[in-house]
Amino acid sequence: MSSGELRRGSSPKPGSLFLRINNLVISRLKAIPEVAIMKNIKKSRFYFVPVYVFALCVFFSGSFVRAEESAANRFSEAVKTFEAYVQERMVFDKAVGISAAFMKDDFTWAKGFGYADLENKSPAKPGSSYRLASVSKTMTAIAVLQLVEKGEIDLDAAVQTYVPYFPKKKWPLTVRLLLGHLGGISHYKDYDKEGHIKVHKNTEEALKIFSDFDLVAEPGTKFNYSSYGYNLLAAVVEGASGQSFGDYLQEHIFAPLHMENSRLDDPVEIIPYRVRGYRLLKGKIKNSEYVDISSRLGGGCVRSTVLDLLKYARGVFSFKLLTKETTRLMFRSMATRAGFFTGYGMGWRVDPYAGHFQVAHSGGQPETATRLIILPRLNFAAAFASNREGFTFTTYINRLVELVLQEDVDIRPFALNAKTRDMLNACHRVYSYGLAYFERHSAPQSQKQQELEKAFAFFNENVNIKALKKNYPKIKKKINSGIHPVAKQAFTKIGSFMATALHDAYGKEKLKDYYRLGFFSFFNDYIKLSRSWPKEKKTFIFSKRFAKTVKGWQRDWQRTYTPYARSLNITGAADFSEIENRLKKVFSKARVYPDFRGDMFNTAYGFLFDDKVDKAIDIFYRYGELYRDRTSLCSHLAFAYLWKGDTDRSRRLFKEAFKKEGGHPGVSPRRFDWYSRQLKNRDKLKELFVLLEIALELHPENPAVLKTAADFYAGAGREKDARRCYREALRLKPDYAEAKKALKKIEKNGHL
């Protein structure tokens, strides 16, 4: 197979075109009365049927060629633009090799970029074989659910029913909760030990790694992503089926879908087109550390190709592996006992994607990074794999979807006022969750008068400036609950009802416009439509004040979302001076305008980690001019100047950001942990210790910050500082088990 390929159908097979022609010819001949055919034969000394068939072959082959050409032409410009984007972007992102593929209806494209083996300059191909990492979890879930359909697994049975050697825990642990990461099973606890296993392990040995760990929470109460939980599910598959996990996947998933290049990873077997893995160390490409991933079994042990992943995707959404009913169950988000959706079904992430019903999963481990996204109702799927661990595909997928579907999937509106931003986020959730629900079910979530009245009342009471000003924390919390069961899924009910009304009034083509125009048009069109409704439907409307607000938002959006903004693609090669000048002119007097902050930050940090600090700082300052968010600007600049070695300026900026908004994400404990890891990875120890001092000064009473600082101090041999921070963390949180264990270890051994 060539490095790039455009084609129709699921997989190329010799003679497949002629087989299709043959089948069509036979069907046409069957439609002709037998008498007529025999008359023609009897009138001639020769049999003319072969000539007739040949003529039909010529006719139909021409039709198929035209169809293939039409499909190729339809996506040719999108493919050409996307290939150029990947080639440019992967250099900036320090990718080594990428294999990518997508399918839309019966059209398939696949291509390799860069190198599968950098040292030997072997090119990446569509058929290159990558570790799938956590994308494997989707297959584990399907294996479990197949056995549920056969009556061999009960979703609500304790796992010990199928894995008797796994020890019982404080609370019962069921198969269903494990599938949704609600079982309380720990993820990696000590990655320095658990993430570098180099010996092969069988299933029981893989489970022993975590079998003695306590549950992190009572099952059902907390979403805790866990690869170990999926290892346990692989053991459930073995116990219920009587087959090894690898044999089960081969017989029941890979073989039925003709996934000839999929299997459990094995370091000693000869696997065609196996890629070599790479990582970034101190900003430079290095070979990946060798890790035997047999210990990750159901959580991440499959090796495959992007072409096989498309076969897999097609098999999933055409119900070749599970029934429609079970597939729907698998694709339904699970929820905590408190009534909050997790955004994860059974083995799949199921959050909407820009108003589309989406199922997806990403994966990352030594040697690899992967992503599979499926939009089932659009017959669309995309698969990506890279042999540079830690790589992320978000911008690549967004760009591909925009080009293929002709939509704008990643642009959201920004507002200077924080409370207005909360309102915008609420509207976007109504739009995204509502449209996705309607796309999936072709119906509103509820048609009951009372339920819809309550949903609209919930929205009108909370999504308004007056309520937010009166009690901001309480109302913001309510707004954030709008998509969840705890709020009766009010936002999804409203959005899907709006989609239904607009579809019924204007047709399905009108709904497609909103994926390009955004949620302002979605809301405004609904508000205009609802004005003509009879009295009994007047409860399904938005308040007059909100309607006026949305109308103003749309005016600003139409003025600021210019053709230039719509086509803007921010990469490392962008002219940021031009971007600032052109956008500033139209943004200056608007209340809402397009949000390019994410792209700007990603690009700036790319320059920063490439030690092009001045370029990063320049982008941050231009961001400040466009979005006038002083707190965010100060936190990003503080880290950039720290990276540069200007510790005094960094300290002043961090303090300014914290003083202005102490709860801002840029100065949160979680962000300081991220900052610390970036500095440690580049051996910037002087800057790291300054950052730890700043974090401790700003968050002196936060046990997590103290624990993080202690870990870094211990790793650098500063045992006195480590002990001090561990002890202070335990004073504030006496039951902090991880801090207690680390302190005990350092006091016993003198080091970690």
CORRAGI-V451728 format. One record per residue. N is the residue number from 1. RES is the residue in one small letter. SS is DSSP state (hx for helix, st for strand, lp for the rest). Layout:
n->N res->RES ss->SS
n->N res->RES ss->SS
This chain:
n->1 res->m ss->lp
n->2 res->s ss->lp
n->3 res->s ss->lp
n->4 res->g ss->st
n->5 res->e ss->st
n->6 res->l ss->st
n->7 res->r ss->st
n->8 res->r ss->st
n->9 res->g ss->lp
n->10 res->s ss->lp
n->11 res->s ss->lp
n->12 res->p ss->lp
n->13 res->k ss->lp
n->14 res->p ss->lp
n->15 res->g ss->lp
n->16 res->s ss->hx
n->17 res->l ss->hx
n->18 res->f ss->hx
n->19 res->l ss->hx
n->20 res->r ss->hx
n->21 res->i ss->hx
n->22 res->n ss->hx
n->23 res->n ss->hx
n->24 res->l ss->hx
n->25 res->v ss->hx
n->26 res->i ss->hx
n->27 res->s ss->hx
n->28 res->r ss->hx
n->29 res->l ss->hx
n->30 res->k ss->hx
n->31 res->a ss->hx
n->32 res->i ss->lp
n->33 res->p ss->lp
n->34 res->e ss->hx
n->35 res->v ss->hx
n->36 res->a ss->hx
n->37 res->i ss->hx
n->38 res->m ss->hx
n->39 res->k ss->hx
n->40 res->n ss->hx
n->41 res->i ss->hx
n->42 res->k ss->hx
n->43 res->k ss->lp
n->44 res->s ss->lp
n->45 res->r ss->lp
n->46 res->f ss->lp
n->47 res->y ss->lp
n->48 res->f ss->lp
n->49 res->v ss->hx
n->50 res->p ss->hx
n->51 res->v ss->hx
n->52 res->y ss->hx
n->53 res->v ss->hx
n->54 res->f ss->hx
n->55 res->a ss->hx
n->56 res->l ss->hx
n->57 res->c ss->hx
n->58 res->v ss->hx
n->59 res->f ss->hx
n->60 res->f ss->hx
n->61 res->s ss->hx
n->62 res->g ss->hx
n->63 res->s ss->hx
n->64 res->f ss->hx
n->65 res->v ss->hx
n->66 res->r ss->hx
n->67 res->a ss->hx
n->68 res->e ss->hx
n->69 res->e ss->hx
n->70 res->s ss->hx
n->71 res->a ss->hx
n->72 res->a ss->hx
n->73 res->n ss->hx
n->74 res->r ss->hx
n->75 res->f ss->hx
n->76 res->s ss->hx
n->77 res->e ss->hx
n->78 res->a ss->hx
n->79 res->v ss->hx
n->80 res->k ss->hx
n->81 res->t ss->hx
n->82 res->f ss->hx
n->83 res->e ss->hx
n->84 res->a ss->hx
n->85 res->y ss->hx
n->86 res->v ss->hx
n->87 res->q ss->hx
n->88 res->e ss->hx
n->89 res->r ss->hx
n->90 res->m ss->hx
n->91 res->v ss->hx
n->92 res->f ss->hx
n->93 res->d ss->lp
n->94 res->k ss->lp
n->95 res->a ss->lp
n->96 res->v ss->lp
n->97 res->g ss->st
n->98 res->i ss->st
n->99 res->s ss->st
n->100 res->a ss->st
n->101 res->a ss->st
n->102 res->f ss->st
n->103 res->m ss->st
n->104 res->k ss->st
n->105 res->d ss->lp
n->106 res->d ss->lp
n->107 res->f ss->st
n->108 res->t ss->st
n->109 res->w ss->st
n->110 res->a ss->st
n->111 res->k ss->st
n->112 res->g ss->st
n->113 res->f ss->st
n->114 res->g ss->st
n->115 res->y ss->st
n->116 res->a ss->st
n->117 res->d ss->st
n->118 res->l ss->lp
n->119 res->e ss->lp
n->120 res->n ss->lp
n->121 res->k ss->lp
n->122 res->s ss->st
n->123 res->p ss->st
n->124 res->a ss->lp
n->125 res->k ss->lp
n->126 res->p ss->lp
n->127 res->g ss->lp
n->128 res->s ss->lp
n->129 res->s ss->st
n->130 res->y ss->st
n->131 res->r ss->st
n->132 res->l ss->lp
n->133 res->a ss->hx
n->134 res->s ss->hx
n->135 res->v ss->hx
n->136 res->s ss->hx
n->137 res->k ss->hx
n->138 res->t ss->hx
n->139 res->m ss->hx
n->140 res->t ss->hx
n->141 res->a ss->hx
n->142 res->i ss->hx
n->143 res->a ss->hx
n->144 res->v ss->hx
n->145 res->l ss->hx
n->146 res->q ss->hx
n->147 res->l ss->hx
n->148 res->v ss->hx
n->149 res->e ss->hx
n->150 res->k ss->lp
n->151 res->g ss->lp
n->152 res->e ss->lp
n->153 res->i ss->lp
n->154 res->d ss->lp
n->155 res->l ss->lp
n->156 res->d ss->lp
n->157 res->a ss->lp
n->158 res->a ss->st
n->159 res->v ss->hx
n->160 res->q ss->hx
n->161 res->t ss->hx
n->162 res->y ss->lp
n->163 res->v ss->lp
n->164 res->p ss->lp
n->165 res->y ss->lp
n->166 res->f ss->lp
n->167 res->p ss->lp
n->168 res->k ss->lp
n->169 res->k ss->lp
n->170 res->k ss->lp
n->171 res->w ss->lp
n->172 res->p ss->lp
n->173 res->l ss->lp
n->174 res->t ss->st
n->175 res->v ss->hx
n->176 res->r ss->hx
n->177 res->l ss->hx
n->178 res->l ss->hx
n->179 res->l ss->hx
n->180 res->g ss->lp
n->181 res->h ss->lp
n->182 res->l ss->lp
n->183 res->g ss->lp
n->184 res->g ss->lp
n->185 res->i ss->lp
n->186 res->s ss->lp
n->187 res->h ss->lp
n->188 res->y ss->lp
n->189 res->k ss->lp
n->190 res->d ss->lp
n->191 res->y ss->hx
n->192 res->d ss->hx
n->193 res->k ss->hx
n->194 res->e ss->hx
n->195 res->g ss->lp
n->196 res->h ss->lp
n->197 res->i ss->lp
n->198 res->k ss->lp
n->199 res->v ss->lp
n->200 res->h ss->lp
n->201 res->k ss->lp
n->202 res->n ss->lp
n->203 res->t ss->hx
n->204 res->e ss->hx
n->205 res->e ss->hx
n->206 res->a ss->hx
n->207 res->l ss->hx
n->208 res->k ss->hx
n->209 res->i ss->lp
n->210 res->f ss->lp
n->211 res->s ss->lp
n->212 res->d ss->lp
n->213 res->f ss->lp
n->214 res->d ss->lp
n->215 res->l ss->lp
n->216 res->v ss->lp
n->217 res->a ss->lp
n->218 res->e ss->lp
n->219 res->p ss->lp
n->220 res->g ss->lp
n->221 res->t ss->lp
n->222 res->k ss->lp
n->223 res->f ss->lp
n->224 res->n ss->lp
n->225 res->y ss->lp
n->226 res->s ss->lp
n->227 res->s ss->hx
n->228 res->y ss->hx
n->229 res->g ss->hx
n->230 res->y ss->hx
n->231 res->n ss->hx
n->232 res->l ss->hx
n->233 res->l ss->hx
n->234 res->a ss->hx
n->235 res->a ss->hx
n->236 res->v ss->hx
n->237 res->v ss->hx
n->238 res->e ss->hx
n->239 res->g ss->hx
n->240 res->a ss->hx
n->241 res->s ss->hx
n->242 res->g ss->lp
n->243 res->q ss->lp
n->244 res->s ss->lp
n->245 res->f ss->hx
n->246 res->g ss->hx
n->247 res->d ss->hx
n->248 res->y ss->hx
n->249 res->l ss->hx
n->250 res->q ss->hx
n->251 res->e ss->hx
n->252 res->h ss->hx
n->253 res->i ss->hx
n->254 res->f ss->hx
n->255 res->a ss->lp
n->256 res->p ss->lp
n->257 res->l ss->lp
n->258 res->h ss->lp
n->259 res->m ss->lp
n->260 res->e ss->lp
n->261 res->n ss->lp
n->262 res->s ss->lp
n->263 res->r ss->st
n->264 res->l ss->st
n->265 res->d ss->lp
n->266 res->d ss->lp
n->267 res->p ss->lp
n->268 res->v ss->lp
n->269 res->e ss->lp
n->270 res->i ss->lp
n->271 res->i ss->lp
n->272 res->p ss->lp
n->273 res->y ss->lp
n->274 res->r ss->st
n->275 res->v ss->lp
n->276 res->r ss->lp
n->277 res->g ss->lp
n->278 res->y ss->st
n->279 res->r ss->st
n->280 res->l ss->st
n->281 res->l ss->st
n->282 res->k ss->lp
n->283 res->g ss->lp
n->284 res->k ss->st
n->285 res->i ss->st
n->286 res->k ss->st
n->287 res->n ss->st
n->288 res->s ss->lp
n->289 res->e ss->lp
n->290 res->y ss->lp
n->291 res->v ss->lp
n->292 res->d ss->lp
n->293 res->i ss->hx
n->294 res->s ss->hx
n->295 res->s ss->hx
n->296 res->r ss->hx
n->297 res->l ss->hx
n->298 res->g ss->hx
n->299 res->g ss->hx
n->300 res->g ss->hx
n->301 res->c ss->lp
n->302 res->v ss->st
n->303 res->r ss->st
n->304 res->s ss->st
n->305 res->t ss->lp
n->306 res->v ss->hx
n->307 res->l ss->hx
n->308 res->d ss->hx
n->309 res->l ss->hx
n->310 res->l ss->hx
n->311 res->k ss->hx
n->312 res->y ss->hx
n->313 res->a ss->hx
n->314 res->r ss->hx
n->315 res->g ss->hx
n->316 res->v ss->hx
n->317 res->f ss->hx
n->318 res->s ss->lp
n->319 res->f ss->lp
n->320 res->k ss->lp
n->321 res->l ss->lp
n->322 res->l ss->lp
n->323 res->t ss->lp
n->324 res->k ss->hx
n->325 res->e ss->hx
n->326 res->t ss->hx
n->327 res->t ss->hx
n->328 res->r ss->hx
n->329 res->l ss->hx
n->330 res->m ss->hx
n->331 res->f ss->lp
n->332 res->r ss->lp
n->333 res->s ss->lp
n->334 res->m ss->lp
n->335 res->a ss->st
n->336 res->t ss->lp
n->337 res->r ss->lp
n->338 res->a ss->lp
n->339 res->g ss->lp
n->340 res->f ss->lp
n->341 res->f ss->st
n->342 res->t ss->lp
n->343 res->g ss->lp
n->344 res->y ss->st
n->345 res->g ss->lp
n->346 res->m ss->lp
n->347 res->g ss->lp
n->348 res->w ss->lp
n->349 res->r ss->st
n->350 res->v ss->lp
n->351 res->d ss->lp
n->352 res->p ss->lp
n->353 res->y ss->st
n->354 res->a ss->lp
n->355 res->g ss->lp
n->356 res->h ss->st
n->357 res->f ss->lp
n->358 res->q ss->lp
n->359 res->v ss->st
n->360 res->a ss->st
n->361 res->h ss->st
n->362 res->s ss->st
n->363 res->g ss->st
n->364 res->g ss->st
n->365 res->q ss->st
n->366 res->p ss->lp
n->367 res->e ss->lp
n->368 res->t ss->st
n->369 res->a ss->st
n->370 res->t ss->st
n->371 res->r ss->st
n->372 res->l ss->st
n->373 res->i ss->st
n->374 res->i ss->st
n->375 res->l ss->st
n->376 res->p ss->hx
n->377 res->r ss->hx
n->378 res->l ss->hx
n->379 res->n ss->lp
n->380 res->f ss->st
n->381 res->a ss->st
n->382 res->a ss->st
n->383 res->a ss->st
n->384 res->f ss->st
n->385 res->a ss->st
n->386 res->s ss->st
n->387 res->n ss->lp
n->388 res->r ss->st
n->389 res->e ss->lp
n->390 res->g ss->lp
n->391 res->f ss->lp
n->392 res->t ss->lp
n->393 res->f ss->lp
n->394 res->t ss->hx
n->395 res->t ss->hx
n->396 res->y ss->hx
n->397 res->i ss->hx
n->398 res->n ss->hx
n->399 res->r ss->hx
n->400 res->l ss->hx
n->401 res->v ss->hx
n->402 res->e ss->hx
n->403 res->l ss->hx
n->404 res->v ss->hx
n->405 res->l ss->hx
n->406 res->q ss->lp
n->407 res->e ss->lp
n->408 res->d ss->lp
n->409 res->v ss->lp
n->410 res->d ss->lp
n->411 res->i ss->lp
n->412 res->r ss->st
n->413 res->p ss->st
n->414 res->f ss->st
n->415 res->a ss->st
n->416 res->l ss->lp
n->417 res->n ss->lp
n->418 res->a ss->hx
n->419 res->k ss->hx
n->420 res->t ss->hx
n->421 res->r ss->hx
n->422 res->d ss->hx
n->423 res->m ss->hx
n->424 res->l ss->hx
n->425 res->n ss->hx
n->426 res->a ss->hx
n->427 res->c ss->hx
n->428 res->h ss->hx
n->429 res->r ss->hx
n->430 res->v ss->hx
n->431 res->y ss->hx
n->432 res->s ss->hx
n->433 res->y ss->hx
n->434 res->g ss->hx
n->435 res->l ss->hx
n->436 res->a ss->hx
n->437 res->y ss->hx
n->438 res->f ss->hx
n->439 res->e ss->hx
n->440 res->r ss->hx
n->441 res->h ss->hx
n->442 res->s ss->lp
n->443 res->a ss->lp
n->444 res->p ss->lp
n->445 res->q ss->lp
n->446 res->s ss->lp
n->447 res->q ss->lp
n->448 res->k ss->lp
n->449 res->q ss->hx
n->450 res->q ss->hx
n->451 res->e ss->hx
n->452 res->l ss->hx
n->453 res->e ss->hx
n->454 res->k ss->hx
n->455 res->a ss->hx
n->456 res->f ss->hx
n->457 res->a ss->hx
n->458 res->f ss->hx
n->459 res->f ss->hx
n->460 res->n ss->hx
n->461 res->e ss->hx
n->462 res->n ss->hx
n->463 res->v ss->lp
n->464 res->n ss->lp
n->465 res->i ss->hx
n->466 res->k ss->hx
n->467 res->a ss->hx
n->468 res->l ss->hx
n->469 res->k ss->hx
n->470 res->k ss->hx
n->471 res->n ss->lp
n->472 res->y ss->hx
n->473 res->p ss->hx
n->474 res->k ss->hx
n->475 res->i ss->hx
n->476 res->k ss->hx
n->477 res->k ss->hx
n->478 res->k ss->hx
n->479 res->i ss->hx
n->480 res->n ss->hx
n->481 res->s ss->lp
n->482 res->g ss->lp
n->483 res->i ss->lp
n->484 res->h ss->lp
n->485 res->p ss->hx
n->486 res->v ss->hx
n->487 res->a ss->hx
n->488 res->k ss->lp
n->489 res->q ss->lp
n->490 res->a ss->hx
n->491 res->f ss->hx
n->492 res->t ss->hx
n->493 res->k ss->hx
n->494 res->i ss->hx
n->495 res->g ss->hx
n->496 res->s ss->hx
n->497 res->f ss->hx
n->498 res->m ss->hx
n->499 res->a ss->hx
n->500 res->t ss->hx
n->501 res->a ss->hx
n->502 res->l ss->hx
n->503 res->h ss->hx
n->504 res->d ss->hx
n->505 res->a ss->hx
n->506 res->y ss->hx
n->507 res->g ss->lp
n->508 res->k ss->hx
n->509 res->e ss->hx
n->510 res->k ss->hx
n->511 res->l ss->hx
n->512 res->k ss->hx
n->513 res->d ss->hx
n->514 res->y ss->hx
n->515 res->y ss->hx
n->516 res->r ss->hx
n->517 res->l ss->hx
n->518 res->g ss->lp
n->519 res->f ss->hx
n->520 res->f ss->hx
n->521 res->s ss->hx
n->522 res->f ss->hx
n->523 res->f ss->hx
n->524 res->n ss->hx
n->525 res->d ss->hx
n->526 res->y ss->hx
n->527 res->i ss->hx
n->528 res->k ss->hx
n->529 res->l ss->hx
n->530 res->s ss->hx
n->531 res->r ss->lp
n->532 res->s ss->lp
n->533 res->w ss->lp
n->534 res->p ss->lp
n->535 res->k ss->hx
n->536 res->e ss->hx
n->537 res->k ss->hx
n->538 res->k ss->lp
n->539 res->t ss->lp
n->540 res->f ss->lp
n->541 res->i ss->lp
n->542 res->f ss->lp
n->543 res->s ss->lp
n->544 res->k ss->hx
n->545 res->r ss->hx
n->546 res->f ss->hx
n->547 res->a ss->hx
n->548 res->k ss->hx
n->549 res->t ss->hx
n->550 res->v ss->hx
n->551 res->k ss->hx
n->552 res->g ss->hx
n->553 res->w ss->hx
n->554 res->q ss->hx
n->555 res->r ss->hx
n->556 res->d ss->hx
n->557 res->w ss->hx
n->558 res->q ss->hx
n->559 res->r ss->hx
n->560 res->t ss->hx
n->561 res->y ss->lp
n->562 res->t ss->lp
n->563 res->p ss->hx
n->564 res->y ss->hx
n->565 res->a ss->hx
n->566 res->r ss->hx
n->567 res->s ss->hx
n->568 res->l ss->lp
n->569 res->n ss->lp
n->570 res->i ss->lp
n->571 res->t ss->lp
n->572 res->g ss->lp
n->573 res->a ss->lp
n->574 res->a ss->lp
n->575 res->d ss->lp
n->576 res->f ss->hx
n->577 res->s ss->hx
n->578 res->e ss->hx
n->579 res->i ss->hx
n->580 res->e ss->hx
n->581 res->n ss->hx
n->582 res->r ss->hx
n->583 res->l ss->hx
n->584 res->k ss->hx
n->585 res->k ss->hx
n->586 res->v ss->hx
n->587 res->f ss->hx
n->588 res->s ss->lp
n->589 res->k ss->lp
n->590 res->a ss->lp
n->591 res->r ss->lp
n->592 res->v ss->st
n->593 res->y ss->st
n->594 res->p ss->st
n->595 res->d ss->st
n->596 res->f ss->lp
n->597 res->r ss->hx
n->598 res->g ss->hx
n->599 res->d ss->hx
n->600 res->m ss->hx
n->601 res->f ss->hx
n->602 res->n ss->hx
n->603 res->t ss->hx
n->604 res->a ss->hx
n->605 res->y ss->hx
n->606 res->g ss->hx
n->607 res->f ss->hx
n->608 res->l ss->hx
n->609 res->f ss->hx
n->610 res->d ss->lp
n->611 res->d ss->lp
n->612 res->k ss->lp
n->613 res->v ss->hx
n->614 res->d ss->hx
n->615 res->k ss->hx
n->616 res->a ss->hx
n->617 res->i ss->hx
n->618 res->d ss->hx
n->619 res->i ss->hx
n->620 res->f ss->hx
n->621 res->y ss->hx
n->622 res->r ss->hx
n->623 res->y ss->hx
n->624 res->g ss->hx
n->625 res->e ss->hx
n->626 res->l ss->hx
n->627 res->y ss->hx
n->628 res->r ss->lp
n->629 res->d ss->lp
n->630 res->r ss->hx
n->631 res->t ss->hx
n->632 res->s ss->hx
n->633 res->l ss->hx
n->634 res->c ss->hx
n->635 res->s ss->hx
n->636 res->h ss->hx
n->637 res->l ss->hx
n->638 res->a ss->hx
n->639 res->f ss->hx
n->640 res->a ss->hx
n->641 res->y ss->hx
n->642 res->l ss->hx
n->643 res->w ss->hx
n->644 res->k ss->hx
n->645 res->g ss->lp
n->646 res->d ss->lp
n->647 res->t ss->hx
n->648 res->d ss->hx
n->649 res->r ss->hx
n->650 res->s ss->hx
n->651 res->r ss->hx
n->652 res->r ss->hx
n->653 res->l ss->hx
n->654 res->f ss->hx
n->655 res->k ss->hx
n->656 res->e ss->hx
n->657 res->a ss->hx
n->658 res->f ss->hx
n->659 res->k ss->hx
n->660 res->k ss->hx
n->661 res->e ss->lp
n->662 res->g ss->lp
n->663 res->g ss->lp
n->664 res->h ss->lp
n->665 res->p ss->hx
n->666 res->g ss->hx
n->667 res->v ss->hx
n->668 res->s ss->lp
n->669 res->p ss->hx
n->670 res->r ss->hx
n->671 res->r ss->hx
n->672 res->f ss->hx
n->673 res->d ss->hx
n->674 res->w ss->hx
n->675 res->y ss->hx
n->676 res->s ss->hx
n->677 res->r ss->hx
n->678 res->q ss->hx
n->679 res->l ss->hx
n->680 res->k ss->hx
n->681 res->n ss->hx
n->682 res->r ss->lp
n->683 res->d ss->lp
n->684 res->k ss->lp
n->685 res->l ss->hx
n->686 res->k ss->hx
n->687 res->e ss->hx
n->688 res->l ss->hx
n->689 res->f ss->hx
n->690 res->v ss->hx
n->691 res->l ss->hx
n->692 res->l ss->hx
n->693 res->e ss->hx
n->694 res->i ss->hx
n->695 res->a ss->hx
n->696 res->l ss->hx
n->697 res->e ss->hx
n->698 res->l ss->hx
n->699 res->h ss->lp
n->700 res->p ss->lp
n->701 res->e ss->lp
n->702 res->n ss->lp
n->703 res->p ss->hx
n->704 res->a ss->hx
n->705 res->v ss->hx
n->706 res->l ss->hx
n->707 res->k ss->hx
n->708 res->t ss->hx
n->709 res->a ss->hx
n->710 res->a ss->hx
n->711 res->d ss->hx
n->712 res->f ss->hx
n->713 res->y ss->hx
n->714 res->a ss->hx
n->715 res->g ss->hx
n->716 res->a ss->lp
n->717 res->g ss->lp
n->718 res->r ss->lp
n->719 res->e ss->hx
n->720 res->k ss->hx
n->721 res->d ss->hx
n->722 res->a ss->hx
n->723 res->r ss->hx
n->724 res->r ss->hx
n->725 res->c ss->hx
n->726 res->y ss->hx
n->727 res->r ss->hx
n->728 res->e ss->hx
n->729 res->a ss->hx
n->730 res->l ss->hx
n->731 res->r ss->hx
n->732 res->l ss->hx
n->733 res->k ss->lp
n->734 res->p ss->lp
n->735 res->d ss->lp
n->736 res->y ss->lp
n->737 res->a ss->hx
n->738 res->e ss->hx
n->739 res->a ss->hx
n->740 res->k ss->hx
n->741 res->k ss->hx
n->742 res->a ss->hx
n->743 res->l ss->hx
n->744 res->k ss->hx
n->745 res->k ss->hx
n->746 res->i ss->hx
n->747 res->e ss->hx
n->748 res->k ss->hx
n->749 res->n ss->hx
n->750 res->g ss->lp
n->751 res->h ss->lp
n->752 res->l ss->lp
